Amino acid sequence: MITYLEGILAEAMPTHIVVDVHGVGYHVLIPLSSYDKLPGVGKGIKILTHLQVREDAHVLYGFVSAAERDLFRLLVGHVSGIGPKTALDVLSGISVVQFKAAVVDGDAGLLAKTKGIGKKTAERIIVELKDKVGVTAVWEAASAAHGPTPEESRMQDAVLALISLGYKQVDALKAVNQVSAGKDTAALGTEDLVRMALKTLI
């Protein structure tokens, strides 16, 4: 599994990029949400990836943030009828926070406005993912004035990452709370929390 690529951004298009890693060019499909955050061509880049192995090809999908990749994996792994292309369309049309809020609120109308998502698919997404994103509803349903702190956001993303790896939401939340209890989580990134939580789940 290729987890990330780090190299030089050789080409950047709204639908894909090419990353030069020590003279090897990797073609990576991306959502618009990641395209907007790319550095300039010729600059250094580290992009998170998801590798899909098909009979006819190995396809890399890239994301600037862990939250985008986690949502992509949730969609392709837990919602019947949604493949990588549609998952990219979702990420291109709505932010991760808006998406999860729509799922928690049961707002099929908002999801249905996304390219490639009809009303029936939107309703299926809500049914199949509400339990998985609902664990973070307390953080994301907060008003802008009382929104999640950076530490809470990292914990939230770590929980979602564990769920995308197949762990139950209650176990994922318990593990993240356990590793962060009594610690200064300001110095820990999402990947650090996930790595520490995995040790308690093994």
Residue pairs with C-beta under 8 A, 6 or more apart in sequence:
1 51
2 49
2 51
2 60
3 48
3 49
4 46
4 47
4 48
4 49
5 19
5 21
5 26
5 28
5 45
5 46
5 47
5 49
5 60
5 62
6 21
6 44
6 45
6 46
6 47
7 19
7 20
7 21
7 22
7 26
7 44
7 45
8 19
8 20
8 42
8 43
8 44
8 45
9 17
9 18
9 19
9 20
9 38
9 39
9 40
9 41
9 42
9 43
9 44
9 45
10 17
10 18
10 19
10 20
10 25
10 41
10 42
11 17
11 18
11 41
12 35
12 38
12 41
13 35
14 32
14 35
15 29
15 30
15 35
16 27
16 28
16 29
16 30
17 27
17 28
17 30
17 35
17 38
17 45
17 47
17 62
18 25
18 26
18 27
18 28
19 25
19 26
19 28
19 45
19 47
19 62
20 26
26 60
27 60
28 47
28 49
28 60
28 61
28 62
29 59
29 60
29 61
29 62
29 84
29 88
30 47
30 61
30 62
30 63
30 88
31 63
31 68
31 72
31 88
31 89
31 91
31 92
32 91
32 92
32 93
33 64
33 68
33 91
33 92
33 95
33 96
34 47
34 62
34 63
34 64
34 65
34 68
34 91
37 64
37 65
38 45
38 64
39 45
47 62
47 63
47 64
48 62
48 63
48 64
48 65
48 66
48 68
48 69
49 60
49 61
49 62
49 63
49 69
50 60
50 61
50 62
50 63
50 69
50 72
50 73
51 58
51 59
51 60
51 61
52 58
52 59
52 60
52 61
52 84
59 84
61 69
61 72
61 84
61 88
63 69
63 72
63 91
65 96
66 157
66 161
66 190
66 191
67 96
67 157
67 160
68 91
68 96
70 157
70 160
70 161
70 164
71 87
71 90
71 91
71 96
71 99
71 100
71 160
72 84
72 87
72 88
72 91
73 164
74 129
74 132
74 133
74 160
74 163
74 164
75 82
75 86
75 87
75 90
75 125
75 129
76 82
76 83
76 84
76 87
77 164
78 128
78 129
78 132
79 124
79 125
79 128
79 129
80 124
80 128
81 121
81 124
82 90
82 121
82 125
85 116
86 116
86 117
89 114
89 115
89 116
89 117
90 99
90 111
90 114
90 116
90 117
92 115
93 113
93 114
93 115
94 102
94 110
94 111
94 114
97 140
98 110
99 111
100 133
100 136
100 140
101 107
101 140
101 141
102 108
102 110
102 111
102 126
103 111
103 125
103 126
103 129
103 130
103 133
103 134
104 130
104 133
104 134
104 137
104 140
104 141
106 126
106 130
108 119
108 122
108 123
108 126
109 119
109 122
111 117
111 121
111 122
111 125
111 126
112 118
112 119
112 121
112 122
114 122
117 125
131 169
132 160
132 163
132 169
133 160
134 169
135 159
135 163
135 169
135 170
135 172
135 173
136 156
136 159
136 160
139 148
139 152
139 153
139 155
139 156
140 148
140 156
142 148
148 156
150 186
151 180
151 185
151 186
154 185
154 188
154 189
154 190
154 193
155 176
155 177
155 180
155 185
155 193
157 190
158 172
158 176
158 190
158 193
158 194
158 197
159 169
159 172
159 173
159 176
161 190
161 194
162 171
162 172
162 175
162 176
162 194
162 197
162 198
162 201
163 169
163 172
167 175
167 201
171 201
172 197
172 201
175 197
175 198
175 200
175 201
176 193
176 197
178 197
178 200
179 193
179 196
179 197
179 199
179 200
180 188
180 193
185 193
188 196
